[in-house]
């Protein structure tokens, strides 16, 4: 009896811990079409990325729309994509891509 109660308390602790974590990238394949539609409609998804190439960009990007669903992930913010190690897309966010490519400034941190 005691171990079952302890296990249940640990499960509750883990659930509450994960509820407080910031959202991670979401794989396209994890979402049903209706879940994806609702997330887009309510602007819970703001950015998309290619998990194989580690590139992020705008949802409207032509390059992003051509990628395979198996490689597509979604982010709630640009900061989240950067934190996951993704680089800017050279097509839809060219200015940030150019900065990234030239290595003069990396995401607001000046490099000497």
N, C-alpha and C positions, 0 to 999 in steps of 0.2 A: 504494500500500500504506500509506504513512504517513498519508494523510488518512483512510482507512478506520479505522485504529487510533485516531486522534485522535477521530473521530466516535463510535466505540464507547465510548471513555473518557468522553466528554461525556455520552452517554446514561446510563452508569452513575452519573455524578455527579448528573445531574438526578433519576434514580430514587431515589437515596439521599436527596437533598434533600427530595423530596416525601414520602418515607416518614416523615420526622421532623416534618413540619408537623402542627399540630393538625387534627382532622377538621373539615371545613366542613359547611354544611347539605347535606342530601341531598334531592333532589327525589323525590317519590313516584313519578313516572313513570320514574325511573332504576332502580327496584327491581322485581324480579319478585315475584309474590305469595309465593313460598317464601322469598325473601330478606327481605322485609318481616316475615313471620312469625318467622323466625329472629332478626332484629334486635330485634323486640319481646319475644320469648321470653327472650332473653339480656340484655335491658334495655340494649342498645346505643343505642336511641332512647328518649329520656325526654320530649321536648317536640315539639310540632308548631307550624307557623306557616303563615300565608297570605302568600305572597311578593308578591302584588299589593297587599295592604293593609298589609303589614309589621306584622302582629300575631302574637304567639306565645302559646301556652297549653298546658294539660294535654292529654294524649292522650285523656282521657275526656270532654272538653268537647263539649257538644251542638252548639255553634256550629262548632267545628272539624270535627266529623264530617259537617256539612252542606256544607262547602266542596268545590269541584271539585278533583279529583285534580291537574289541571294547575297549580293554585295552591298545592298543599300541599307543604310542605317539612318535614324532620325535623331536630332538633338533639339532640346528645348531652348538652347541659347548658343551663341557663337563661342562664349567662354567655355562652355561644356565641351565643344568640339576641340578647341585648343588644348584644354586640359587632358583630353584623351589622346593627344599627339597628332591631330590632323592638321594639314596645311591648307591654306586658302586655294580655291579654284582659280585657275588662270583665265577662265572665260567670263564668269559672272561677277567675280570680285577682283578684277584685274589690279586695282591699286594695291590692295593688301597682298596679292600674289607677288607683285613687283617688289614690294618692300621685303617680303619673305625671301624672294630669290636673290636680291642684292645683299641680304644679310646686314643692312644698315641698322634697321630697327626690327626686333622680333617681338611683335605683339606688345608694343609699348615699352619695351626694355631696350635701351640704347646699348649698342656694343661698340667698344673702342677699337 
